[in-house]
Amino acid sequence: MRYMSIHLQMVGFLVFTIGSVAMFSALILSVPVLLGRLVLALFSILSAPEIYTAAIGFYLIWVMIRCGSTLAQYAATGLRSFMSEMAKWSVIGSKCVVAGSLLFIAIPLLLGLTCDLVVIVPLRVPLDRHPVISFTTDWALGLLHLKCLCGAIWLGNSQTKRSLERVYTAGIKNIDLHFIITEVAGPVIVFLSLSVILPYLFAHALISIPGLSLPVQHIILRTIYPAIALIIICMALIYSMIKQCRKMYQKVKNDKYLIGQRLLNYGETSK
């Protein structure tokens, strides 16, 4: 009987271990996927690869664990310090939400919409059909273009790069919302908004001229964005060529007629 009880205990232990591992594996595989599906369902994305849903679910679980450990750490220091830290991080979080909405929602959406109206719609949609604008697709396209533009800006040495470096150096705790709105996001949003609104207003001002037929009005509405973009590109190229010609003319004139240049204060010792 003693050996029988030991065997039963070993079998029970093995069954309990196998069941625990199976339940833990099922929870690890199913809970993140369910959380990811719930998050994607909020954005009306019903069909997505399971690897993406699992990644979103694991990230949400990590965020919840991290927030819980942080709250427990601050709660151990006392109620007053906990409330002060909560108020501080609430202000920082609200600033981050506003800045993130401007930088990662408004600017990509306007950039993708501008690219869609200038390039994609004239190339893909025939003139006898009306284009259908998808804001989610334009936002994703704008994110891709924004990433490429940021990489190109980061390679240069302009005022925009210095502004981005200042925002990056400040970090989340020292985020300067006023600087982001006035120096980084504000000018870009104004420029992109004007690039979308002004051609629309100009086209409707043109079609309001009496005597134009409906096909001509439709052609004006469809071709106004690429036409204005082509005009701006041609003007920029002409201006660049004129500037380069002026530099070349000045260089040739200096090489031919400039004999020498006088250096001031060269070799003089300061008294």
Short mmCIF file of the C-alpha atoms (twelve columns), coordinates in Angstrom:
data_MODEL
# 
_entry.id   MODEL 
# 
loop_
_atom_site.group_PDB 
_atom_site.id 
_atom_site.type_symbol 
_atom_site.label_atom_id 
_atom_site.label_alt_id 
_atom_site.label_comp_id 
_atom_site.label_asym_id 
_atom_site.label_seq_id 
_atom_site.Cartn_x 
_atom_site.Cartn_y 
_atom_site.Cartn_z 
_atom_site.pdbx_PDB_model_num 
ATOM 1   C CA . MET A 1   0.000   0.000  0.000   1 
ATOM 2   C CA . ARG A 2   2.891   2.319  0.771   1 
ATOM 3   C CA . TYR A 3   4.460   1.809  -2.653  1 
ATOM 4   C CA . MET A 4   1.031   2.218  -4.266  1 
ATOM 5   C CA . SER A 5   0.529   5.599  -2.517  1 
ATOM 6   C CA . ILE A 6   3.969   6.784  -3.665  1 
ATOM 7   C CA . HIS A 7   3.150   5.822  -7.238  1 
ATOM 8   C CA . LEU A 8   -0.192  7.607  -7.020  1 
ATOM 9   C CA . GLN A 9   1.524   10.719 -5.638  1 
ATOM 10  C CA . MET A 10  4.066   10.666 -8.479  1 
ATOM 11  C CA . VAL A 11  1.321   10.246 -11.067 1 
ATOM 12  C CA . GLY A 12  -0.694  13.041 -9.468  1 
ATOM 13  C CA . PHE A 13  2.364   15.293 -9.395  1 
ATOM 14  C CA . LEU A 14  3.081   14.606 -13.068 1 
ATOM 15  C CA . VAL A 15  -0.568  15.219 -14.005 1 
ATOM 16  C CA . PHE A 16  -0.595  18.459 -12.009 1 
ATOM 17  C CA . THR A 17  2.691   19.611 -13.603 1 
ATOM 18  C CA . ILE A 18  1.542   18.791 -17.128 1 
ATOM 19  C CA . GLY A 19  -1.810  20.487 -16.524 1 
ATOM 20  C CA . SER A 20  -0.141  23.581 -15.072 1 
ATOM 21  C CA . VAL A 21  2.280   23.844 -18.007 1 
ATOM 22  C CA . ALA A 22  -0.564  23.334 -20.478 1 
ATOM 23  C CA . MET A 23  -2.756  25.977 -18.809 1 
ATOM 24  C CA . PHE A 24  0.152   28.423 -18.557 1 
ATOM 25  C CA . SER A 25  1.030   27.875 -22.222 1 
ATOM 26  C CA . ALA A 26  -2.597  28.323 -23.241 1 
ATOM 27  C CA . LEU A 27  -2.814  31.571 -21.260 1 
ATOM 28  C CA . ILE A 28  0.467   32.845 -22.721 1 
ATOM 29  C CA . LEU A 29  -0.707  32.098 -26.254 1 
ATOM 30  C CA . SER A 30  -4.365  33.084 -26.001 1 
ATOM 31  C CA . VAL A 31  -4.541  36.120 -23.687 1 
ATOM 32  C CA . PRO A 32  -2.162  38.373 -25.685 1 
ATOM 33  C CA . VAL A 33  -3.899  37.419 -28.925 1 
ATOM 34  C CA . LEU A 34  -7.319  38.248 -27.440 1 
ATOM 35  C CA . LEU A 35  -6.052  41.604 -26.133 1 
ATOM 36  C CA . GLY A 36  -4.537  42.406 -29.529 1 
ATOM 37  C CA . ARG A 37  -7.784  41.530 -31.292 1 
ATOM 38  C CA . LEU A 38  -9.748  43.762 -28.935 1 
ATOM 39  C CA . VAL A 39  -7.387  46.672 -29.597 1 
ATOM 40  C CA . LEU A 40  -7.512  46.180 -33.365 1 
ATOM 41  C CA . ALA A 41  -11.315 45.859 -33.223 1 
ATOM 42  C CA . LEU A 42  -11.458 49.349 -31.717 1 
ATOM 43  C CA . PHE A 43  -9.900  50.639 -34.958 1 
ATOM 44  C CA . SER A 44  -12.227 48.535 -37.151 1 
ATOM 45  C CA . ILE A 45  -9.400  46.149 -38.127 1 
ATOM 46  C CA . LEU A 46  -10.983 42.713 -38.043 1 
ATOM 47  C CA . SER A 47  -8.547  40.666 -40.133 1 
ATOM 48  C CA . ALA A 48  -4.900  40.890 -39.089 1 
ATOM 49  C CA . PRO A 49  -2.072  38.349 -38.783 1 
ATOM 50  C CA . GLU A 50  -1.891  36.672 -35.404 1 
ATOM 51  C CA . ILE A 51  1.721   37.705 -34.938 1 
ATOM 52  C CA . TYR A 52  0.636   41.361 -34.899 1 
ATOM 53  C CA . THR A 53  -2.205  40.730 -32.444 1 
ATOM 54  C CA . ALA A 54  0.133   38.723 -30.194 1 
ATOM 55  C CA . ALA A 55  2.758   41.490 -30.315 1 
ATOM 56  C CA . ILE A 56  0.171   44.135 -29.380 1 
ATOM 57  C CA . GLY A 57  -1.146  41.934 -26.569 1 
ATOM 58  C CA . PHE A 58  2.330   41.269 -25.140 1 
ATOM 59  C CA . TYR A 59  3.100   44.989 -25.268 1 
ATOM 60  C CA . LEU A 60  -0.149  45.821 -23.423 1 
ATOM 61  C CA . ILE A 61  0.633   43.234 -20.753 1 
ATOM 62  C CA . TRP A 62  4.137   44.652 -20.357 1 
ATOM 63  C CA . VAL A 63  2.730   48.189 -20.053 1 
ATOM 64  C CA . MET A 64  0.230   47.083 -17.388 1 
ATOM 65  C CA . ILE A 65  2.925   45.273 -15.407 1 
ATOM 66  C CA . ARG A 66  5.231   48.253 -15.688 1 
ATOM 67  C CA . CYS A 67  2.512   50.700 -14.609 1 
ATOM 68  C CA . GLY A 68  1.570   48.458 -11.680 1 
ATOM 69  C CA . SER A 69  5.158   48.175 -10.453 1 
ATOM 70  C CA . THR A 70  5.658   51.933 -10.809 1 
ATOM 71  C CA . LEU A 71  2.458   52.686 -8.902  1 
ATOM 72  C CA . ALA A 72  3.450   50.266 -6.149  1 
ATOM 73  C CA . GLN A 73  6.880   51.876 -5.913  1 
ATOM 74  C CA . TYR A 74  5.454   55.375 -5.575  1 
ATOM 75  C CA . ALA A 75  2.669   54.234 -3.222  1 
ATOM 76  C CA . ALA A 76  5.278   52.942 -0.763  1 
ATOM 77  C CA . THR A 77  6.706   56.459 -0.336  1 
ATOM 78  C CA . GLY A 78  3.500   57.921 1.070   1 
ATOM 79  C CA . LEU A 79  0.183   59.296 -0.103  1 
ATOM 80  C CA . ARG A 80  1.322   62.920 -0.490  1 
ATOM 81  C CA . SER A 81  4.357   62.116 -2.617  1 
ATOM 82  C CA . PHE A 82  2.289   59.615 -4.572  1 
ATOM 83  C CA . MET A 83  -0.344  62.234 -5.381  1 
ATOM 84  C CA . SER A 84  2.315   64.793 -6.334  1 
ATOM 85  C CA . GLU A 85  3.965   62.295 -8.668  1 
ATOM 86  C CA . MET A 86  0.601   61.395 -10.160 1 
ATOM 87  C CA . ALA A 87  -0.186  65.065 -10.781 1 
ATOM 88  C CA . LYS A 88  3.268   65.610 -12.310 1 
ATOM 89  C CA . TRP A 89  2.994   62.629 -14.644 1 
ATOM 90  C CA . SER A 90  -0.592  63.530 -15.529 1 
ATOM 91  C CA . VAL A 91  0.609   66.909 -16.808 1 
ATOM 92  C CA . ILE A 92  3.497   65.271 -18.659 1 
ATOM 93  C CA . GLY A 93  1.148   62.656 -20.113 1 
ATOM 94  C CA . SER A 94  -1.309  65.291 -21.344 1 
ATOM 95  C CA . LYS A 95  1.538   67.192 -22.984 1 
ATOM 96  C CA . CYS A 96  2.765   63.997 -24.633 1 
ATOM 97  C CA . VAL A 97  -0.745  63.230 -25.905 1 
ATOM 98  C CA . VAL A 98  -1.077  66.694 -27.470 1 
ATOM 99  C CA . ALA A 99  2.420   66.590 -28.973 1 
ATOM 100 C CA . GLY A 100 1.932   63.031 -30.233 1 
ATOM 101 C CA . SER A 101 -1.399  63.943 -31.801 1 
ATOM 102 C CA . LEU A 102 0.217   66.801 -33.691 1 
ATOM 103 C CA . LEU A 103 3.410   65.006 -34.706 1 
ATOM 104 C CA . PHE A 104 2.128   61.490 -35.383 1 
ATOM 105 C CA . ILE A 105 -1.507  62.018 -36.395 1 
ATOM 106 C CA . ALA A 106 -2.077  65.501 -37.852 1 
ATOM 107 C CA . ILE A 107 1.187   65.873 -39.801 1 
ATOM 108 C CA . PRO A 108 1.185   62.335 -41.325 1 
ATOM 109 C CA . LEU A 109 -2.495  62.673 -42.248 1 
ATOM 110 C CA . LEU A 110 -1.976  66.014 -43.996 1 
ATOM 111 C CA . LEU A 111 1.221   64.804 -45.655 1 
ATOM 112 C CA . GLY A 112 -0.409  61.616 -46.937 1 
ATOM 113 C CA . LEU A 113 -3.497  63.525 -48.085 1 
ATOM 114 C CA . THR A 114 -1.327  66.005 -50.000 1 
ATOM 115 C CA . CYS A 115 0.636   63.191 -51.647 1 
ATOM 116 C CA . ASP A 116 -2.598  61.391 -52.466 1 
ATOM 117 C CA . LEU A 117 -4.157  64.448 -54.117 1 
ATOM 118 C CA . VAL A 118 -1.010  65.476 -56.006 1 
ATOM 119 C CA . VAL A 119 0.427   62.134 -57.167 1 
ATOM 120 C CA . ILE A 120 -1.674  59.034 -56.479 1 
ATOM 121 C CA . VAL A 121 -5.166  60.188 -57.488 1 
ATOM 122 C CA . PRO A 122 -4.101  61.694 -60.876 1 
ATOM 123 C CA . LEU A 123 -2.148  58.531 -61.727 1 
ATOM 124 C CA . ARG A 124 -4.588  55.851 -60.558 1 
ATOM 125 C CA . VAL A 125 -8.090  57.314 -60.979 1 
ATOM 126 C CA . PRO A 126 -9.370  58.101 -64.508 1 
ATOM 127 C CA . LEU A 127 -10.752 61.549 -65.217 1 
ATOM 128 C CA . ASP A 128 -14.304 60.243 -65.712 1 
ATOM 129 C CA . ARG A 129 -14.449 58.830 -62.172 1 
ATOM 130 C CA . HIS A 130 -14.539 60.392 -58.744 1 
ATOM 131 C CA . PRO A 131 -11.697 59.530 -56.357 1 
ATOM 132 C CA . VAL A 132 -12.382 57.970 -52.971 1 
ATOM 133 C CA . ILE A 133 -10.162 59.338 -50.215 1 
ATOM 134 C CA . SER A 134 -9.251  56.907 -47.406 1 
ATOM 135 C CA . PHE A 135 -7.895  58.804 -44.406 1 
ATOM 136 C CA . THR A 136 -6.446  55.699 -42.759 1 
ATOM 137 C CA . THR A 137 -4.495  54.856 -45.906 1 
ATOM 138 C CA . ASP A 138 -3.364  58.460 -46.252 1 
ATOM 139 C CA . TRP A 139 -2.260  58.486 -42.616 1 
ATOM 140 C CA . ALA A 140 -0.200  55.324 -43.072 1 
ATOM 141 C CA . LEU A 141 1.299   56.711 -46.286 1 
ATOM 142 C CA . GLY A 142 2.066   59.979 -44.520 1 
ATOM 143 C CA . LEU A 143 3.842   58.123 -41.715 1 
ATOM 144 C CA . LEU A 144 6.105   56.458 -44.270 1 
ATOM 145 C CA . HIS A 145 6.838   59.761 -45.983 1 
ATOM 146 C CA . LEU A 146 7.401   61.498 -42.657 1 
ATOM 147 C CA . LYS A 147 9.957   58.875 -41.676 1 
ATOM 148 C CA . CYS A 148 11.816  59.372 -44.964 1 
ATOM 149 C CA . LEU A 149 11.722  63.165 -44.577 1 
ATOM 150 C CA . CYS A 150 13.020  62.973 -41.011 1 
ATOM 151 C CA . GLY A 151 15.886  60.773 -42.198 1 
ATOM 152 C CA . ALA A 152 16.720  63.277 -44.939 1 
ATOM 153 C CA . ILE A 153 16.521  66.202 -42.500 1 
ATOM 154 C CA . TRP A 154 18.745  64.371 -40.027 1 
ATOM 155 C CA . LEU A 155 21.484  64.073 -42.660 1 
ATOM 156 C CA . GLY A 156 21.631  67.830 -43.233 1 
ATOM 157 C CA . ASN A 157 22.380  70.806 -41.040 1 
ATOM 158 C CA . SER A 158 19.319  73.022 -41.031 1 
ATOM 159 C CA . GLN A 159 17.192  74.824 -38.499 1 
ATOM 160 C CA . THR A 160 14.644  72.005 -38.643 1 
ATOM 161 C CA . LYS A 161 17.311  69.504 -37.620 1 
ATOM 162 C CA . ARG A 162 18.342  71.657 -34.671 1 
ATOM 163 C CA . SER A 163 14.705  71.953 -33.581 1 
ATOM 164 C CA . LEU A 164 14.258  68.170 -33.753 1 
ATOM 165 C CA . GLU A 165 17.498  67.658 -31.822 1 
ATOM 166 C CA . ARG A 166 16.233  70.010 -29.119 1 
ATOM 167 C CA . VAL A 167 12.968  68.064 -28.811 1 
ATOM 168 C CA . TYR A 168 14.872  64.752 -28.739 1 
ATOM 169 C CA . THR A 169 17.362  66.009 -26.136 1 
ATOM 170 C CA . ALA A 170 14.616  67.357 -23.849 1 
ATOM 171 C CA . GLY A 171 12.983  63.947 -23.582 1 
ATOM 172 C CA . ILE A 172 9.586   63.165 -22.086 1 
ATOM 173 C CA . LYS A 173 10.107  64.624 -18.613 1 
ATOM 174 C CA . ASN A 174 11.283  68.005 -19.907 1 
ATOM 175 C CA . ILE A 175 8.981   68.176 -22.915 1 
ATOM 176 C CA . ASP A 176 8.410   71.748 -24.163 1 
ATOM 177 C CA . LEU A 177 4.924   71.758 -25.640 1 
ATOM 178 C CA . HIS A 178 5.052   75.451 -26.581 1 
ATOM 179 C CA . PHE A 179 8.249   74.947 -28.577 1 
ATOM 180 C CA . ILE A 180 6.838   71.880 -30.335 1 
ATOM 181 C CA . ILE A 181 3.669   73.727 -31.340 1 
ATOM 182 C CA . THR A 182 5.306   76.980 -32.429 1 
ATOM 183 C CA . GLU A 183 8.581   75.772 -33.932 1 
ATOM 184 C CA . VAL A 184 8.111   72.157 -35.041 1 
ATOM 185 C CA . ALA A 185 4.513   71.091 -35.626 1 
ATOM 186 C CA . GLY A 186 2.802   74.451 -36.149 1 
ATOM 187 C CA . PRO A 187 4.632   75.630 -39.302 1 
ATOM 188 C CA . VAL A 188 4.407   72.180 -40.902 1 
ATOM 189 C CA . ILE A 189 0.672   71.881 -40.200 1 
ATOM 190 C CA . VAL A 190 0.017   75.398 -41.539 1 
ATOM 191 C CA . PHE A 191 2.022   74.707 -44.712 1 
ATOM 192 C CA . LEU A 192 0.355   71.349 -45.389 1 
ATOM 193 C CA . SER A 193 -3.103  72.742 -44.602 1 
ATOM 194 C CA . LEU A 194 -2.581  75.609 -47.041 1 
ATOM 195 C CA . SER A 195 -1.299  73.174 -49.677 1 
ATOM 196 C CA . VAL A 196 -4.595  71.274 -49.371 1 
ATOM 197 C CA . ILE A 197 -7.014  74.187 -48.926 1 
ATOM 198 C CA . LEU A 198 -5.723  76.845 -51.351 1 
ATOM 199 C CA . PRO A 199 -5.859  74.704 -54.542 1 
ATOM 200 C CA . TYR A 200 -9.364  73.598 -53.572 1 
ATOM 201 C CA . LEU A 201 -10.522 77.200 -53.156 1 
ATOM 202 C CA . PHE A 202 -8.773  78.281 -56.349 1 
ATOM 203 C CA . ALA A 203 -10.405 75.457 -58.327 1 
ATOM 204 C CA . HIS A 204 -13.870 76.320 -57.049 1 
ATOM 205 C CA . ALA A 205 -13.231 79.965 -57.862 1 
ATOM 206 C CA . LEU A 206 -12.380 78.945 -61.429 1 
ATOM 207 C CA . ILE A 207 -15.406 76.718 -61.929 1 
ATOM 208 C CA . SER A 208 -17.672 79.499 -60.688 1 
ATOM 209 C CA . ILE A 209 -16.904 81.411 -63.906 1 
ATOM 210 C CA . PRO A 210 -20.054 81.341 -66.051 1 
ATOM 211 C CA . GLY A 211 -19.929 79.544 -69.369 1 
ATOM 212 C CA . LEU A 212 -17.862 76.521 -68.333 1 
ATOM 213 C CA . SER A 213 -19.339 73.139 -69.098 1 
ATOM 214 C CA . LEU A 214 -19.539 70.335 -66.551 1 
ATOM 215 C CA . PRO A 215 -16.731 68.244 -68.129 1 
ATOM 216 C CA . VAL A 216 -14.387 71.254 -68.048 1 
ATOM 217 C CA . GLN A 217 -15.285 71.927 -64.414 1 
ATOM 218 C CA . HIS A 218 -14.610 68.301 -63.557 1 
ATOM 219 C CA . ILE A 219 -11.222 68.396 -65.310 1 
ATOM 220 C CA . ILE A 220 -10.289 71.558 -63.416 1 
ATOM 221 C CA . LEU A 221 -11.194 69.985 -60.088 1 
ATOM 222 C CA . ARG A 222 -9.219  66.832 -60.879 1 
ATOM 223 C CA . THR A 223 -6.062  68.464 -62.263 1 
ATOM 224 C CA . ILE A 224 -5.717  71.497 -60.008 1 
ATOM 225 C CA . TYR A 225 -3.456  69.816 -57.442 1 
ATOM 226 C CA . PRO A 226 -0.895  68.288 -59.848 1 
ATOM 227 C CA . ALA A 227 -0.950  71.441 -61.992 1 
ATOM 228 C CA . ILE A 228 -0.126  73.735 -59.073 1 
ATOM 229 C CA . ALA A 229 2.504   71.286 -57.822 1 
ATOM 230 C CA . LEU A 230 4.112   71.190 -61.286 1 
ATOM 231 C CA . ILE A 231 4.117   74.994 -61.470 1 
ATOM 232 C CA . ILE A 232 5.762   75.270 -58.035 1 
ATOM 233 C CA . ILE A 233 8.406   72.662 -58.967 1 
ATOM 234 C CA . CYS A 234 9.188   74.457 -62.237 1 
ATOM 235 C CA . MET A 235 9.479   77.810 -60.446 1 
ATOM 236 C CA . ALA A 236 11.788  76.267 -57.847 1 
ATOM 237 C CA . LEU A 237 13.971  74.753 -60.584 1 
ATOM 238 C CA . ILE A 238 14.123  78.069 -62.460 1 
ATOM 239 C CA . TYR A 239 15.046  79.919 -59.279 1 
ATOM 240 C CA . SER A 240 17.742  77.356 -58.508 1 
ATOM 241 C CA . MET A 241 19.155  77.620 -62.046 1 
ATOM 242 C CA . ILE A 242 19.203  81.444 -61.860 1 
ATOM 243 C CA . LYS A 243 20.983  81.269 -58.521 1 
ATOM 244 C CA . GLN A 244 23.583  78.843 -59.876 1 
ATOM 245 C CA . CYS A 245 24.085  80.986 -62.987 1 
ATOM 246 C CA . ARG A 246 24.683  84.034 -60.809 1 
ATOM 247 C CA . LYS A 247 27.265  82.134 -58.776 1 
ATOM 248 C CA . MET A 248 28.977  80.924 -61.944 1 
ATOM 249 C CA . TYR A 249 28.979  84.446 -63.432 1 
ATOM 250 C CA . GLN A 250 30.457  85.878 -60.255 1 
ATOM 251 C CA . LYS A 251 33.140  83.172 -60.186 1 
ATOM 252 C CA . VAL A 252 34.100  83.753 -63.839 1 
ATOM 253 C CA . LYS A 253 34.194  87.524 -63.334 1 
ATOM 254 C CA . ASN A 254 36.393  87.179 -60.249 1 
ATOM 255 C CA . ASP A 255 38.756  84.770 -62.004 1 
ATOM 256 C CA . LYS A 256 39.112  87.066 -65.016 1 
ATOM 257 C CA . TYR A 257 39.095  90.574 -63.590 1 
ATOM 258 C CA . LEU A 258 39.926  90.275 -59.895 1 
ATOM 259 C CA . ILE A 259 43.671  90.808 -59.536 1 
ATOM 260 C CA . GLY A 260 44.000  90.517 -55.809 1 
ATOM 261 C CA . GLN A 261 42.287  91.080 -52.525 1 
ATOM 262 C CA . ARG A 262 43.615  93.207 -49.733 1 
ATOM 263 C CA . LEU A 263 43.858  91.562 -46.353 1 
ATOM 264 C CA . LEU A 264 43.148  93.906 -43.479 1 
ATOM 265 C CA . ASN A 265 44.999  93.660 -40.166 1 
ATOM 266 C CA . TYR A 266 47.265  90.943 -41.558 1 
ATOM 267 C CA . GLY A 267 50.526  90.675 -39.677 1 
ATOM 268 C CA . GLU A 268 49.761  93.571 -37.352 1 
ATOM 269 C CA . THR A 269 50.405  93.031 -33.681 1 
ATOM 270 C CA . SER A 270 47.866  94.176 -31.191 1 
ATOM 271 C CA . LYS A 271 49.004  96.993 -28.990 1 
# 
